[in-house]
Amino acid sequence: MARKIPDPPANWHKTSSNTGNIHTYDIELVTPLFGGGVSTRVNDPFFPIRPTSIRGHLQFWWRATAGAKFETQQSLFQGQEDIWGSSKKKSKVRIKVIQPTILFQSTYSQITANFRALRYALFPFAPQGQPEGSALNPPLNFRVEVSETRQGNPLSSSQWNEVLGSIRAWINFGGLGSRTRRGCGALYSQGQSFANQEEIKNWISNSTHQIARQWPTLSMTVLTKNQQITTNEAWNEVVDLLRYFRQGEGKGRDDGNKGHPGQSRFPEPDTIREMTIREMTNRWDHPDRGWPRGFPRAEFGMPIIFHFKESKKNPVPPDTTLVPDLGGRVMERMASPLIVKPLAISSNMAIPMIIRLNGPDDFGVCLKHGANSIRFQNNDVRNNRFGNYPGSPFAGRSSAIEAFLDFSRIEGFTQ
């Protein structure tokens, strides 16, 4: 479904340019954009690309690139405030958006009809007790102008370079709207988008600080597959790789039987059984396989909601939710350090890409069920005991993310 909104200025063009302290980027949306409006799960048909949203993304990628030079969160905040502003200080950076002229919308069902693996990335928008989500769909072109607000001291040349670096990181590694770490809202901009793995490595090495901090920072771990395919094919392939590792028969779970999925090969289900129904009934809905206990998939991001299919013969665990425990503070969410998405090399062609962000790796987890909660330490998330039990997806690794990256390399991804 297309919708016409007011035309842009007559000087619209499709190249990026710099004029003094005004930097102009003509950007194309290459995968569907979910959300991005004022209301959750809703696109704004009159103001679809919001400057405030872009500003938020650019600040994240500034922290992930230039921000890695700071040693503490306090110094990071001061450096960010000096460029991007805060509640007490005006920003030195102005973001202006020239909106697209025509909007195309599609639904979850339409997007996943020919690319079934995308259901794994788009599950929050599936019609499960609520209307299915809709998205803005390519082709969609818009222009972003970045300039100084001239409030107080101007940006220094090094600060300008940091801002421009955050823009390039956002265009290539980020996106717009929600679920950008699973490939939604991906972007292309001629002159800003990388063409291959070599360009990525050179840019990260020369233009960023690859240091692990207490906040997410860009690392050199960027894997791509050397194949140029359509954007949706590249997106579907890399999402399917993560889906197969976590849930695929023969890797993430046992083979199914008569239409029923097989048991998970990860230790979380048996750990939850141990913590819940064994305490109450000393009975399980499946035999105890004697595997190590723990929650290694917490590394992929939280919360994780565990729901067990009901059994007519034996009790099953209640619904539980796994959330992060950071230094003794139980949080509601920890974003995934893995980004899986298409790297757009043109308006309709892309390369499958996996990005690993640096971040804290010493966190614990908290398992919530009802009014109860149980805390676990970091050695229940990363541990050598996960690497070698029968059927383990970890192939000798103590970390779920490291095991996934190894698996990706076996499947043809290179760094």
C-alpha positions as CSV (number, residue, x, y, z in Angstrom):
1,M,0.0,0.0,0.0
2,A,1.5,3.4,-1.0
3,R,0.8,6.7,0.5
4,K,1.7,10.1,-1.0
5,I,3.1,12.9,1.3
6,P,4.3,16.4,0.4
7,D,7.1,16.6,-2.2
8,P,10.7,17.4,-1.1
9,P,12.5,20.5,-2.4
10,A,13.3,20.7,-6.1
11,N,17.0,20.1,-5.5
12,W,16.5,16.5,-4.3
13,H,19.3,14.2,-5.6
14,K,20.8,10.8,-4.7
15,T,24.4,11.5,-3.8
16,S,25.9,12.5,-0.5
17,S,27.7,15.9,-0.3
18,N,29.4,18.2,2.1
19,T,29.0,22.0,2.1
20,G,31.0,23.7,4.9
21,N,29.6,22.5,8.2
22,I,26.5,21.0,6.6
23,H,26.8,17.3,5.7
24,T,24.1,15.8,3.5
25,Y,23.3,12.1,3.2
26,D,20.7,10.6,0.8
27,I,19.7,7.3,2.4
28,E,17.6,4.4,1.2
29,L,15.7,2.0,3.5
30,V,16.5,-1.6,2.3
31,T,14.6,-3.7,4.8
32,P,11.3,-3.1,6.5
33,L,11.1,-0.5,9.3
34,F,8.9,-1.5,12.2
35,G,7.9,1.3,14.7
36,G,9.9,4.5,14.7
37,G,6.9,6.6,15.4
38,V,5.7,8.2,18.7
39,S,3.5,5.1,19.6
40,T,5.0,1.7,20.1
41,R,4.6,-0.7,17.2
42,V,3.2,2.1,15.0
43,N,4.7,3.9,12.0
44,D,3.9,7.5,11.6
45,P,2.4,8.0,8.1
46,F,3.0,11.8,8.1
47,F,6.4,11.9,9.8
48,P,7.9,8.5,9.2
49,I,11.6,9.3,9.7
50,R,12.1,11.2,13.0
51,P,15.2,13.4,13.6
52,T,15.0,12.5,17.3
53,S,15.2,8.8,16.5
54,I,18.2,9.3,14.2
55,R,19.8,11.4,16.9
56,G,19.4,8.5,19.4
57,H,20.9,6.0,17.0
58,L,23.9,8.3,16.2
59,Q,24.6,8.8,19.9
60,F,24.6,5.0,20.4
61,W,27.1,4.6,17.5
62,W,29.2,7.5,18.8
63,R,29.5,5.7,22.1
64,A,30.3,2.5,20.3
65,T,33.1,4.1,18.2
66,A,34.6,7.3,19.5
67,G,33.2,6.7,23.0
68,A,35.5,3.7,23.5
69,K,38.4,6.1,24.2
70,F,36.9,7.0,27.5
71,E,37.8,4.9,30.5
72,T,34.8,5.6,32.8
73,Q,31.1,6.1,32.2
74,Q,31.3,9.5,33.8
75,S,34.0,10.7,31.3
76,L,31.9,9.1,28.6
77,F,28.9,11.1,29.6
78,Q,30.9,14.4,29.7
79,G,32.3,13.7,26.2
80,Q,28.8,12.9,24.9
81,E,27.3,15.9,26.5
82,D,29.8,18.2,24.9
83,I,28.8,17.1,21.4
84,W,25.2,15.8,21.7
85,G,24.0,17.8,24.6
86,S,21.9,16.7,27.6
87,S,19.0,17.8,29.7
88,K,21.2,20.6,31.0
89,K,23.2,21.5,27.9
90,K,22.2,22.2,24.3
91,S,23.5,19.9,21.6
92,K,26.0,21.2,19.1
93,V,24.6,18.9,16.4
94,R,21.5,19.6,14.4
95,I,19.6,16.8,12.6
96,K,17.3,17.7,9.8
97,V,15.3,15.2,7.8
98,I,13.7,15.7,4.4
99,Q,10.9,13.1,4.5
100,P,10.2,10.5,1.8
101,T,7.6,11.3,-0.8
102,I,5.9,7.9,-1.1
103,L,5.4,5.3,1.6
104,F,4.9,1.6,1.0
105,Q,3.5,-0.5,3.9
106,S,3.6,-4.3,4.4
107,T,2.6,-6.7,7.2
108,Y,4.4,-9.3,9.1
109,S,2.7,-12.0,7.0
110,Q,3.6,-10.4,3.7
111,I,7.2,-10.0,4.7
112,T,7.7,-13.5,5.9
113,A,5.6,-15.3,3.2
114,N,8.7,-15.9,1.0
115,F,11.4,-15.7,3.7
116,R,10.3,-18.0,6.5
117,A,13.5,-17.6,8.6
118,L,12.6,-13.9,9.1
119,R,9.8,-15.1,11.5
120,Y,12.6,-15.7,14.0
121,A,13.7,-12.0,13.8
122,L,10.2,-10.6,13.6
123,F,8.3,-12.7,16.2
124,P,7.3,-9.6,18.2
125,F,5.1,-8.5,15.3
126,A,3.4,-11.9,14.7
127,P,-0.4,-12.0,15.2
128,Q,-0.3,-13.7,18.5
129,G,-3.3,-12.4,20.5
130,Q,-3.0,-9.0,18.9
131,P,-3.0,-7.5,15.4
132,E,0.1,-8.4,13.4
133,G,2.6,-5.7,13.0
134,S,3.0,-3.5,9.9
135,A,6.1,-1.9,8.6
136,L,7.3,0.8,6.1
137,N,8.8,-1.1,3.2
138,P,11.4,-0.4,0.6
139,P,11.7,1.5,-1.7
140,L,11.9,4.5,0.6
141,N,14.3,7.4,0.2
142,F,15.0,10.3,2.5
143,R,17.7,12.9,3.1
144,V,19.5,13.7,6.4
145,E,21.3,17.0,6.9
146,V,23.8,17.2,9.8
147,S,25.1,20.6,10.8
148,E,26.2,22.6,13.8
149,T,23.6,24.4,15.9
150,R,26.2,27.1,16.7
151,Q,25.3,27.0,20.4
152,G,28.3,28.0,22.5
153,N,31.6,26.7,21.3
154,P,31.6,25.1,17.9
155,L,32.6,21.5,17.3
156,S,36.3,20.9,17.0
157,S,37.6,19.1,13.9
158,S,38.1,16.0,15.9
159,Q,34.6,16.1,17.3
160,W,33.3,16.6,13.7
161,N,35.2,13.5,12.6
162,E,33.6,11.6,15.5
163,V,30.1,12.7,14.5
164,L,30.8,11.7,10.9
165,G,32.2,8.3,12.1
166,S,29.0,7.7,14.0
167,I,26.9,8.4,10.9
168,R,28.9,5.9,8.9
169,A,28.6,3.2,11.6
170,W,24.9,3.8,11.9
171,I,24.3,3.5,8.1
172,N,26.3,0.3,7.9
173,F,25.8,-1.5,11.2
174,G,22.6,0.0,12.5
175,G,19.2,1.1,11.1
176,L,15.9,2.7,12.0
177,G,13.0,1.6,14.1
178,S,13.0,-1.5,16.3
179,R,14.8,-4.9,15.9
180,T,17.7,-3.3,14.1
181,R,20.1,-5.8,15.7
182,R,18.1,-8.5,13.8
183,G,18.3,-6.6,10.5
184,C,15.1,-4.4,10.5
185,G,15.3,-0.9,9.2
186,A,18.7,-1.5,7.4
187,L,20.0,1.4,5.3
188,Y,22.1,2.1,2.2
189,S,23.8,5.4,1.2
190,Q,26.0,5.8,-1.8
191,G,29.5,6.8,-0.7
192,Q,28.9,5.8,2.9
193,S,28.0,2.1,2.6
194,F,30.9,-0.3,2.6
195,A,31.4,-2.5,-0.5
196,N,33.2,-5.5,1.1
197,Q,34.9,-6.9,4.1
198,E,38.2,-5.2,3.4
199,E,36.6,-1.8,3.5
200,I,35.0,-2.6,6.8
201,K,38.3,-3.8,8.4
202,N,40.2,-0.8,7.2
203,W,37.6,1.7,8.5
204,I,37.2,0.1,11.9
205,S,41.0,-0.2,12.3
206,N,41.7,3.4,11.3
207,S,38.6,5.3,12.5
208,T,37.4,3.7,15.8
209,H,38.6,2.6,19.2
210,Q,38.1,-1.1,19.6
211,I,38.3,-1.3,23.4
212,A,35.9,-3.2,25.6
213,R,34.1,-1.0,28.1
214,Q,31.1,-1.2,30.4
215,W,29.0,0.0,27.5
216,P,28.7,-1.6,24.0
217,T,31.6,-0.8,21.7
218,L,32.4,-1.8,18.1
219,S,34.9,-4.6,17.8
220,M,37.0,-6.0,14.9
221,T,34.7,-9.1,14.9
222,V,32.7,-8.4,11.8
223,L,32.0,-11.5,9.7
224,T,30.6,-11.5,6.2
225,K,29.9,-14.1,3.6
226,N,31.4,-13.5,0.2
227,Q,28.3,-13.6,-1.8
228,Q,26.3,-10.7,-3.3
229,I,22.6,-11.6,-3.3
230,T,19.3,-9.7,-2.9
231,T,18.9,-7.8,0.3
232,N,16.1,-10.0,1.6
233,E,18.0,-13.2,0.7
234,A,21.1,-11.9,2.6
235,W,18.9,-11.0,5.6
236,N,17.0,-14.3,5.5
237,E,20.3,-16.3,5.4
238,V,22.0,-14.6,8.3
239,V,18.9,-14.7,10.5
240,D,18.4,-18.4,9.6
241,L,22.0,-19.1,10.7
242,L,21.3,-17.8,14.2
243,R,17.9,-19.5,14.3
244,Y,19.4,-22.8,13.4
245,F,22.2,-22.5,16.0
246,R,19.7,-21.8,18.7
247,Q,16.7,-23.9,17.6
248,G,17.4,-25.9,14.5
249,E,17.0,-29.7,14.5
250,G,20.4,-31.4,14.6
251,K,22.1,-28.3,16.2
252,G,20.0,-26.4,18.7
253,R,17.6,-29.3,19.4
254,D,17.1,-33.0,18.8
255,D,15.2,-34.1,15.7
256,G,11.5,-33.9,16.1
257,N,8.9,-36.7,16.0
258,K,5.5,-36.7,14.3
259,G,5.4,-33.0,13.9
260,H,6.6,-32.3,17.5
261,P,9.9,-30.4,17.9
262,G,12.7,-32.3,19.6
263,Q,14.2,-31.4,23.0
264,S,16.6,-28.5,23.2
265,R,20.3,-29.3,23.3
266,F,20.9,-26.2,25.5
267,P,21.0,-26.6,29.3
268,E,18.4,-24.0,30.2
269,P,15.3,-26.2,30.1
270,D,16.7,-28.9,32.4
271,T,18.0,-26.1,34.7
272,I,14.6,-24.7,35.0
273,R,13.1,-28.1,35.6
274,E,15.6,-28.6,38.4
275,M,14.7,-25.2,40.0
276,T,10.9,-25.6,39.8
277,I,9.1,-28.9,39.4
278,R,11.7,-31.1,40.9
279,E,11.6,-29.1,44.0
280,M,7.8,-29.5,44.2
281,T,7.1,-33.0,42.8
282,N,10.4,-34.7,42.1
283,R,9.0,-35.5,38.6
284,W,9.9,-34.3,35.2
285,D,8.0,-34.1,31.9
286,H,11.2,-35.6,30.3
287,P,14.0,-37.8,31.5
288,D,16.9,-36.0,33.2
289,R,19.8,-36.1,30.8
290,G,22.3,-35.3,33.5
291,W,23.6,-32.2,31.5
292,P,25.3,-29.3,33.2
293,R,23.1,-26.6,34.7
294,G,23.2,-23.0,33.5
295,F,22.0,-20.3,31.2
296,P,24.6,-19.8,28.4
297,R,22.0,-18.3,26.0
298,A,21.8,-15.3,28.2
299,E,24.8,-14.0,26.2
300,F,22.5,-13.5,23.2
301,G,20.5,-10.9,25.1
302,M,17.6,-10.8,27.7
303,P,14.9,-11.0,28.7
304,I,14.3,-14.6,27.7
305,I,10.9,-16.0,28.3
306,F,10.7,-19.8,28.7
307,H,7.4,-21.5,28.1
308,F,7.0,-25.3,28.3
309,K,4.4,-27.2,26.3
310,E,1.8,-28.8,28.6
311,S,2.0,-32.5,29.2
312,K,-1.0,-34.8,30.0
313,K,1.2,-37.2,32.1
314,N,3.7,-35.1,34.0
315,P,3.9,-31.6,35.5
316,V,5.8,-29.0,33.5
317,P,7.6,-25.9,34.8
318,P,5.7,-22.6,35.0
319,D,6.5,-19.8,32.6
320,T,9.8,-18.2,33.7
321,T,11.7,-15.1,32.6
322,L,15.5,-14.7,32.6
323,V,16.8,-11.2,33.2
324,P,20.3,-9.8,33.7
325,D,22.0,-9.2,37.1
326,L,24.6,-6.6,36.6
327,G,26.8,-6.1,39.7
328,G,24.0,-7.1,42.0
329,R,21.4,-5.0,40.2
330,V,18.6,-7.0,38.6
331,M,17.7,-5.3,35.3
332,E,14.8,-5.8,32.9
333,R,16.8,-5.9,29.7
334,M,20.2,-6.5,28.2
335,A,20.5,-5.9,24.5
336,S,22.1,-8.6,22.4
337,P,25.8,-7.9,21.6
338,L,25.2,-9.7,18.2
339,I,24.0,-7.9,15.2
340,V,22.9,-10.0,12.2
341,K,21.8,-8.1,9.2
342,P,22.4,-7.5,5.5
343,L,25.3,-5.2,4.5
344,A,23.7,-3.2,1.7
345,I,26.1,-2.7,-1.2
346,S,23.4,-1.1,-3.4
347,S,19.7,-0.4,-3.3
348,N,18.8,-4.0,-3.7
349,M,21.9,-6.1,-3.3
350,A,23.6,-7.1,0.0
351,I,26.1,-9.4,1.8
352,P,25.1,-11.4,4.9
353,M,26.9,-9.8,7.9
354,I,27.4,-10.6,11.6
355,I,28.8,-8.0,14.0
356,R,29.9,-8.6,17.6
357,L,29.9,-5.7,19.9
358,N,32.2,-5.5,22.9
359,G,30.5,-5.3,26.3
360,P,30.5,-6.5,29.8
361,D,30.9,-10.3,30.1
362,D,30.9,-10.7,33.9
363,F,27.2,-10.4,34.4
364,G,24.9,-12.9,36.2
365,V,21.3,-13.7,35.7
366,C,18.1,-13.9,37.6
367,L,15.3,-16.4,36.9
368,K,11.9,-15.2,37.8
369,H,8.8,-17.4,38.1
370,G,5.7,-15.9,39.7
371,A,6.8,-14.0,42.8
372,N,9.9,-16.0,43.2
373,S,13.4,-15.3,41.8
374,I,16.7,-17.2,41.8
375,R,20.0,-15.5,41.1
376,F,22.9,-17.2,39.3
377,Q,26.5,-16.1,38.9
378,N,28.6,-15.5,35.8
379,N,30.0,-19.0,35.9
380,D,26.4,-20.2,35.1
381,V,26.5,-18.2,31.9
382,R,30.1,-18.9,30.7
383,N,31.7,-22.1,31.7
384,N,33.9,-24.9,30.2
385,R,31.3,-27.4,31.4
386,F,29.0,-26.3,28.5
387,G,31.5,-27.3,25.8
388,N,31.6,-31.1,25.9
389,Y,28.4,-32.8,27.2
390,P,26.7,-35.2,24.7
391,G,25.0,-33.3,21.9
392,S,26.3,-29.9,23.0
393,P,26.0,-27.1,20.4
394,F,29.1,-25.5,21.9
395,A,31.8,-27.7,20.2
396,G,34.3,-27.3,23.1
397,R,33.6,-23.6,23.7
398,S,32.6,-22.1,27.1
399,S,30.7,-19.2,25.5
400,A,27.5,-19.4,23.4
401,I,28.5,-16.4,21.3
402,E,32.0,-17.8,20.6
403,A,30.4,-21.1,19.7
404,F,28.0,-19.3,17.3
405,L,30.9,-17.4,15.7
406,D,32.8,-20.6,15.2
407,F,29.7,-22.2,13.6
408,S,29.3,-19.2,11.3
409,R,32.9,-19.6,10.1
410,I,32.2,-23.3,9.3
411,E,29.2,-22.1,7.3
412,G,31.4,-19.8,5.1
413,F,31.5,-16.5,7.0
414,T,35.0,-14.9,7.2
415,Q,36.5,-12.0,9.2
